[in-house]
Amino acid sequence: MFAAPARRPTVPSTMTLPPDPSGHHPAPEPAGSPDAPALWVVDLATLRFIDVDTAAVARFGYRRDDFLATTLEALTARADIPLLQAHLAQLADTGEACGRWRVRTHGGTELEVECRAHVTQLGDGAVAISTVWNRTAPPQGSLGGDPQRQLDERLEKTAASVPGLICSFRLHPDGHASMPLASAAIEDLYGLRAEEVAEDAAPLFALIHPDDLPQVNASVAESARTMQPWHDCFRLRHPRKGERWFEGHSLPVHEPDGGILWHGYIQDITERRRVETALRESEAYCRLLLTHAPDGIFIVDADGRHVVDANTAACRMLGLSRAALLTRTTADLVVADDIPRIGAEVERIKGGGVSTSLWHLRRADGSVFEGEATCTMLPDGRLHAVLRDISERRQVEAALRESESRLGQAQSIAHLGDWHLDLARDVLTWSDEAYRIFGIAPGTPLTLAAFIDRVHPDDRARLLAAWDNAVTHGTAYDLAHRIVVDGRIKWVRERAEVRLDADGRAEVGFGIVQDITEMKQAEEQLRIAAVAFEARDGMMVTDARGVILRVNLAFTEITGYHADEAIGQTPAILHSGRHGADFYRTLWEAIRHEGHWQGEIWNRRKDGSVYPEWLAISAIRDDAGTVTHYLGMFSDISDPRETQRKLVELAYYDALTGLPNRRLLTDRLERVVAGARPDGQFSAVLLADLDQFKTLNDTRGHDLGDQLLVEVAQRLRRALRKTDTAARFSGDEFVILLQELGSDEFVAASRAEAMAAQIHAAIAEPLALNGIACHTTLSVGITLFRDQDNAVETLLRQADLALNQAKDAGRDTHRFYNPAMQAAMEQRAALEDGLRRALAQDELRVHYQPQVDEHGVLMGAEALLRWQPPDRPMVSPGAFIPVAEATGLIVPIGHWVLDTVCARLSEWARHPTLGRLQVAVNISARQFRQPDFVDQVRETIGRHGIDATRLKFELTESVVLDDVDQVIHTMGALKALGLAFSIDDFGTGYSSLAYLKRLPLDQLKIDQGFVFGIPDDADDCAIARAVIALGHSLRLQVIAEGVETPAQRAFLARHGCLAYQGYLFGAPGPAEALEALAYAG
């Protein structure tokens, strides 16, 4: 029933006493008391004592070593062995038992004990932990009670709780048998009463199955001969229940008259036999499956070295007979390189679980094959392995991979992918090339909706119409459309069809998709080239050797040569003879080194006349940089008017966009100012700047930037009136001159603003440059004028000031110049000069505003910057901090603040009351992003020798949400120094919780703007509660600034904000004021 332990179990130093089944809990008694309970632990496989306590030693008189050298059975009174066996039977059935029997002491007396035990697993074996009470009755009279009656009473008590027959069986000297002792269970088990067999056991033997009776007689005789315990299983024909199976155990003892008496226990095992029979049948069935299973099955011994069983398939795989296989070791069968890995996997599953891995095994003929092995550990520690030969599968898989690889290569070369859509499950499957075309990582789960989301918005309706028609009618479609991939526009061609089921419902869709972006771009370039080729300038295209391949109509009109006369010739047919070899050598040297040449040249027409022309030659190269063609563009400048036109174009127009340049714009503006109309009509100058143009130029290349400038110029032309002028002023700046806006300033301003809005709308339209989707915006500054008192430079400066204000307002907007703006700029310049002086002449101050906990105890302060010019009022931080940010002065100022605070912390560290305070320092975005910021902080902390945990940096949301990965890296480096971090003014920006939870923050600070309305403003209350809840969920401390009333503090405390800053606790002031507050607290 219990497996014998492989080693002696170790008993824990502390054991829990089992509960009394009766519910009675005796009061604890001293271990040395005669009535104190004893404790012993017994190995259930051998009944040997494993451990005893001091109470057992005192009670029974044996030394601890004496106990450990014997068994519980050896100390039990011989007559009470049935009671012990009943106790053990109950333990086996229920895991708990309570019984009484007599135990011999070292002095030879017998004590009746009550033993309450429970079973536990220790190591590899089962043990019974028992609490033992002395229940020996005190003497009554000189002789005490009747021993037989006492034994009967104990037997009745024990038998009542045991599901079996406790009995004594006697074999008399004359050979007849009797059962002098039988518990009440005899009536249920045998259908007999105890008195029927007390003198003669023949009625009992008469019930034993005739086929089993000889076996029972023989086993009883053998036990009587050897005096070894009797054990047997037999069938019995019960008068009412029919045939039943029984199992009996008993111990023999010699009687004084020569008879033998067995004390034992008999139980009905019919149900157990049924289960065992079913198990054997199941094992037989499993053996049948094992033998005929198509996969190889091995059983390997617990050492992992020898195969102890294998089925037919395993033998077939290895080319060995079963007898031969069972002589092999695992090292004989498994390739050596696999053994360490397999051994590690076997170790991993010893605690349970399944391992599936690849094994390489060696056949009898020496060949090696690959198998997929699924391994589990059997209860007895042996390994069960199911092996499947996957050699053929590997060959098929390899062939399939080769086929798929070839298909993938072919699809990649052709930019052709395929797809399959299960309409019932809405599962879209793409080939790798289809993923690449759509710019999605291969293997990403897809749906039809995800695919449609990539289609260009202008093409979705057309594609969906084709798809709906295919789904409805089962028809195919073939169309080209655009998709948007990472902001770039690509062209694809799709061919698809839908298969319908028997009921006409769409079942699956499948098709191919091909990237035709390059083909579309080539077509577009061809169209553009075709239009350009028919310009009024003459054009010819030659190959790399200079042979003419194509000319346009203007070429024929200028030179007199028709296309069929020029094609196949070289440009030498046009040579006039006026230029020597040095001229042409210089010309071709420039083309080879710079890729182009332009200048004046004399050529000869077909009729022999010589004429001057303006010629531009460009080399055309392939992707490898090799010249493949030359393009020549020329115009006849023999007409003085044409010459003049070329000179004017070069002098007054921008070569890239064709717009008037700075020179022409200035000239026109001067004329408008000088010729101001007497009716007082207003004009306006608009200075426009492309937003984020530098980023596009740097990331996408100057060619794309140039294309964008050309497109913007064209859109400006279309947006303006004929009386207006648009000029490219410089780089990405454009100037628009608006005239005749009316004599009323308000009307003129309204018209200028309307024109600015029209320009915004024109520029904001999406555009595609080289297949890349681009979106750009303009910031515009506007200034109005109508008299001759305005210098051109003044107007342009005013427009520039207004432009800067538009950019400060968030870009993609416009602003008007006004005198107040000029005054503000002058004031700002004065502030900037003053700030530089303040930093140099020690006019800056650090004030400290207290921060307290929920009990009002000072825990730190926020360091706040103040500027105190000499003999002047203190300058508000709101006035000078933005100037410091804009000019970059915030970096040296921020370093000065940090140095000042660290010096103060170093001084405070010498005073216990002040040394515990933590100071929060605001760090600007520009200062935080300095490459050497961490080094500066480390140097400052080290120079002042402060505890970095006393320092906390407050960052705004704009700092932490710009380049989050770099911010996390910088914060991590500072956290390693010991610094803490707080988010300042939380809730006023656009925090992303996905970013926020990644940051190594310690604190959220509720902005004073939300605290101000508490507790009367419902919105402020809701926001405050939300920020507090968010802080708690992120395990951050929450502090509120701007707390000025007890009602605000009470509301915040009630909702879990337990740190405060505000005038309720103290105004910002010099360090001395904070020190006084700390000592007063």
Buried (B, 14 or more C-beta within 10 A) or exposed (E): EBEEBEEBBEBEEEBEBBBBEEEEEEEEEEBEEEEBBBBBBBBBBBBBBBBBBEBBBBBBBBEBEBBBEEBBBEBBBEBBBBBBBBBBBBBBBEBBBBBBBBBBEEEEEBBBBBBBBBBBEBEEBBBBBBBBBBEEEEEEEEEEEEEEEBBEEBBEBBBEBBBBBBBBBBBBEEEEBBBBBBBBBBBBBBBBEBEBBBBBBEBBBEBBBEEBBEBBEEBBEEBBEEEEEBEBBBBBBBEEEEEBBBBBBBBBBEEEEEBBBBBBBBBBBBEEBEEEEEEEEEEEEEEEEBEEBEBBBBBBBBEBEBBEBBBBBBBEBBBBEEEEBBEBBBEBBBBEEBBEEBEEBBEEBEEEEEBEBEBBBBEEEEEEBBBBBBBEBEEEEBBBBBBBBBEEEBEEEEEEEEEEEEBBEEBBEEBBBBBEBEBEEEEBEBBBBBBBBBBBEEEEEBEBEEBEEBBBEEBBEEBEEBBEBBBEEBEEBEBBBBBBBEEBBBBBBBBBBBEBEEEEEBBBBBBBBBBBBEBBEEEBEEEEBEEEBEEEBBBBBBEEEEEBEBBBBBBBEBBBBEBEBBBEBEBEBBBBEEBEEEEEEEBEEBBEEEEEBBEEBBBBBBEEEEBBBBBBBBBEEEEEEEBEBBBBBBBBBBEEEBBEEBEEEEEBBBEEBEBBBBEBBBEBBEEBBEEBBEEEBBBBBBBBBBBBBEEBBEEBEEEBBBBBBBBBBBBBBEBBEEEBBBBBBEEBBBBBBBBBBBEEEEEBBEBBBEBBEEBBEBBBEEBBBBBBBBEBBBBBBBBBBBEEEBEBEEBBBBBBBBBBBBBEEEBBBBBBBBEEBEEEEEEBEEBBEBBBEBBEEEBBBBBBBBBBBEEEEBBBBBBBBBBEEEEEEEBEBEEBBBBBBEBEBBBBBBBBBBBBBBBBBBBBBEEEEBBBBBBBBBBBBBBBBBEEBBEBBBEBBEEBEBEBEBBBBBBBBEBBBEEBEEBBEBBEBBBEBEBBBBBBBBBBBEBEEEBBEBBBBBBBBBBBBBBBBBBEEEEBBEBBBBBBEBBBEBEBBBBBBBBBBEEBBEBBBEBEBBBBBBEBBBEBBEBEBBBEBBEEE
